[in-house]
């Protein structure tokens, strides 16, 4: 097995064994990665890579929107923010504007960091619950 095959198997295994919370965290990290790559492509004047990476970030935002439980009140607010980010990504792609990508990256980073804290708190509660 080559190193690349082993790495691909590891990535596949990490996705299939991740909890829903960890999968959401992976989506946020992927979105940040694609936004960052989109910014690099803008700097390099690489239109194709800019478009591809921004579209990948948009696909992740769309997936996050689709998985919201709209019975929970905060989901409606999150949906509106995701919708705003999706719109900004479209504008960044059309206008070739990395400043817009910076704004979206900041928002996604805040969501990701908050989500990390939620996972951490839940793990602490589970761990302390197991001791009783």
C-alpha positions as CSV (number, residue, x, y, z in Angstrom):
1,X,0.0,0.0,0.0
2,X,1.4,3.4,-1.0
3,X,1.6,6.3,1.4
4,X,-1.2,8.1,-0.5
5,X,-3.4,5.0,-0.3
6,X,-2.8,4.7,3.5
7,X,-3.6,8.4,3.9
8,X,-6.8,8.1,1.9
9,X,-7.8,5.1,4.0
10,X,-7.1,7.0,7.2
11,X,-9.2,10.0,6.0
12,X,-12.1,7.7,5.0
13,X,-11.9,5.9,8.4
14,X,-11.9,9.2,10.3
15,X,-15.0,10.3,8.5
16,X,-16.9,7.1,8.9
17,X,-16.1,6.8,12.6
18,X,-16.7,10.5,13.6
19,X,-19.6,11.6,15.7
20,X,-22.1,14.0,14.2
21,X,-20.5,16.8,16.2
22,X,-17.0,15.9,14.8
23,X,-18.4,15.7,11.3
24,X,-19.8,19.3,11.7
25,X,-16.3,20.4,12.9
26,X,-14.8,18.7,9.8
27,X,-17.2,20.7,7.6
28,X,-16.2,24.0,9.2
29,X,-12.5,23.2,8.9
30,X,-13.0,22.2,5.2
31,X,-14.9,25.4,4.5
32,X,-12.1,27.4,6.0
33,X,-9.5,25.5,4.0
34,X,-11.4,26.1,0.7
35,X,-11.9,29.8,1.5
36,X,-8.1,30.1,2.2
37,X,-7.4,28.3,-1.1
38,X,-9.8,30.6,-2.9
39,X,-7.9,33.6,-1.5
40,X,-4.6,32.2,-2.7
41,X,-6.1,31.6,-6.2
42,X,-7.3,35.3,-6.3
43,X,-3.7,36.4,-5.4
44,X,-2.4,34.1,-8.2
45,X,-5.0,35.3,-10.6
46,X,-6.1,31.7,-11.1
47,X,-9.7,32.0,-12.0
48,X,-10.5,28.3,-12.3
49,X,-9.1,27.4,-8.9
50,X,-10.8,30.5,-7.3
51,X,-14.1,29.3,-8.7
52,X,-13.6,25.7,-7.7
53,X,-12.6,26.4,-4.1
54,X,-15.3,29.0,-3.5
55,X,-17.9,26.6,-4.9
56,X,-16.6,23.9,-2.5
57,X,-17.0,26.3,0.4
58,X,-20.5,27.1,-0.8
59,X,-21.3,23.4,-1.0
60,X,-20.3,23.0,2.6
61,X,-22.4,26.0,3.7
62,X,-25.3,24.5,1.8
63,X,-24.8,21.2,3.6
64,X,-24.7,23.0,7.0
65,X,-27.9,24.8,6.1
66,X,-29.6,21.6,5.0
67,X,-28.8,19.7,8.3
68,X,-30.2,22.4,10.6
69,X,-33.1,21.2,12.8
70,X,-35.5,24.0,12.2
71,X,-37.6,23.0,15.2
72,X,-34.9,24.6,17.4
73,X,-35.2,28.4,17.5
74,X,-31.5,29.2,17.2
75,X,-31.5,27.2,13.9
76,X,-33.5,30.0,12.2
77,X,-30.8,32.5,13.1
78,X,-28.0,30.2,12.1
79,X,-29.8,29.6,8.8
80,X,-29.9,33.3,8.1
81,X,-26.2,33.6,8.9
82,X,-25.4,30.7,6.6
83,X,-27.5,32.2,3.9
84,X,-25.5,35.5,4.3
85,X,-22.2,33.6,4.1
86,X,-23.4,31.7,1.0
87,X,-24.4,35.1,-0.7
88,X,-21.0,36.6,0.3
89,X,-19.2,33.7,-1.3
90,X,-21.1,34.2,-4.5
91,X,-20.2,37.9,-4.5
92,X,-16.5,37.2,-3.7
93,X,-16.4,34.8,-6.7
94,X,-18.1,37.3,-9.0
95,X,-16.1,40.3,-7.9
96,X,-12.8,38.4,-7.4
97,X,-12.7,40.0,-3.9
98,X,-10.6,38.4,-1.2
99,X,-11.8,41.0,1.4
100,X,-15.2,39.4,1.2
101,X,-13.6,36.0,1.6
102,X,-11.9,37.3,4.7
103,X,-15.2,38.3,6.2
104,X,-16.7,34.9,5.5
105,X,-13.6,33.1,6.8
106,X,-14.0,35.1,10.1
107,X,-17.6,34.1,10.5
108,X,-16.9,30.4,9.7
109,X,-14.0,30.5,12.1
110,X,-16.2,31.8,14.9
111,X,-18.8,29.1,14.2
112,X,-16.0,26.5,14.2
113,X,-14.5,27.7,17.5
114,X,-17.8,27.8,19.2
115,X,-18.6,24.3,17.9
116,X,-15.2,23.1,19.3
117,X,-16.2,24.4,22.7
118,X,-19.6,22.7,22.5
119,X,-17.9,19.4,21.8
120,X,-15.4,19.9,24.6
121,X,-18.1,20.7,27.1
122,X,-20.2,17.7,26.0
123,X,-17.1,15.4,26.4
124,X,-16.5,16.8,29.9
125,X,-20.1,16.2,30.9
126,X,-19.9,12.7,29.5
127,X,-16.7,12.0,31.3
128,X,-17.9,13.3,34.6
129,X,-21.1,11.4,34.2
130,X,-19.3,8.1,33.7
131,X,-17.6,8.5,37.1
132,X,-20.9,8.4,39.1
